[in-house]
Amino acid sequence: MRPKLALHAEDYEKKKKIVEHLRSIGNYIKKNKIKQLIVITDNASFHVSRKTKQFVEKQLHWLTAINFSLSLKSFP
């Protein structure tokens, strides 16, 4: 089992990288005059982090994020 601090550091890096990645996609979209992008996410901590949500909220003119989480309990 990994120490929680290491997991926290990993999550922080993923949160930072997801925002950087979305920003890069945004630049591509603007450059290529694409009107809208829909991204489907799950409940990974870096997808639902405050930092990611704040970024997405500021990009609503070109980015729609849909959280699609399935619970394994819902399957037979």
C-alpha positions as CSV (number, residue, x, y, z in Angstrom):
1,M,0.0,0.0,0.0
2,R,1.3,3.4,-0.9
3,P,1.4,6.2,1.6
4,K,-1.5,8.7,1.3
5,L,0.9,11.6,0.8
6,A,2.3,10.0,-2.4
7,L,-1.2,9.5,-3.7
8,H,-2.1,13.1,-2.9
9,A,1.0,14.2,-4.9
10,E,0.0,12.0,-7.8
11,D,-3.5,13.4,-7.8
12,Y,-2.2,16.9,-7.8
13,E,0.0,16.2,-10.8
14,K,-3.0,14.6,-12.6
15,K,-5.2,17.6,-11.8
16,K,-2.5,19.9,-13.2
17,K,-2.0,17.8,-16.3
18,I,-5.7,17.5,-17.1
19,V,-6.1,21.3,-17.1
20,E,-3.0,21.7,-19.2
21,H,-4.3,19.0,-21.6
22,L,-7.7,20.7,-21.9
23,R,-6.0,24.1,-22.5
24,S,-4.0,22.5,-25.3
25,I,-7.2,21.0,-26.8
26,G,-8.8,24.5,-26.5
27,N,-5.9,26.0,-28.5
28,Y,-6.4,23.4,-31.2
29,I,-10.1,24.0,-31.3
30,K,-9.7,27.8,-31.7
31,K,-7.0,27.4,-34.3
32,N,-9.2,25.0,-36.4
33,K,-12.4,26.9,-35.8
34,I,-14.2,24.0,-34.2
35,K,-17.3,25.3,-32.4
36,Q,-17.8,22.8,-29.5
37,L,-16.1,19.8,-27.9
38,I,-17.9,17.3,-25.6
39,V,-15.7,15.4,-23.1
40,I,-17.0,12.5,-21.2
41,T,-15.4,12.0,-17.8
42,D,-15.8,9.6,-14.9
43,N,-15.4,10.2,-11.2
44,A,-11.6,10.1,-11.2
45,S,-10.4,12.6,-8.6
46,F,-8.6,14.7,-11.2
47,H,-11.8,14.9,-13.3
48,V,-13.9,16.2,-10.5
49,S,-11.4,18.3,-8.7
50,R,-12.2,22.0,-7.9
51,K,-9.3,23.1,-10.2
52,T,-10.7,21.1,-13.2
53,K,-14.3,22.2,-12.6
54,Q,-13.2,25.9,-12.3
55,F,-11.3,25.6,-15.6
56,V,-14.2,23.9,-17.4
57,E,-16.7,26.5,-16.1
58,K,-14.6,29.2,-17.7
59,Q,-14.5,27.3,-21.1
60,L,-18.2,26.7,-21.6
61,H,-18.2,28.6,-24.9
62,W,-16.3,25.7,-26.5
63,L,-16.2,22.8,-23.9
64,T,-19.0,20.7,-22.5
65,A,-17.9,18.1,-19.9
66,I,-20.4,15.3,-19.1
67,N,-19.7,13.1,-16.1
68,F,-20.7,9.5,-16.9
69,S,-20.1,7.3,-13.9
70,L,-21.5,3.8,-13.7
71,S,-21.8,2.1,-10.4
72,L,-20.8,-1.6,-10.6
73,K,-23.6,-2.2,-8.1
74,S,-26.2,-1.3,-10.8
75,F,-25.2,-4.4,-12.8
76,P,-26.6,-7.8,-12.1
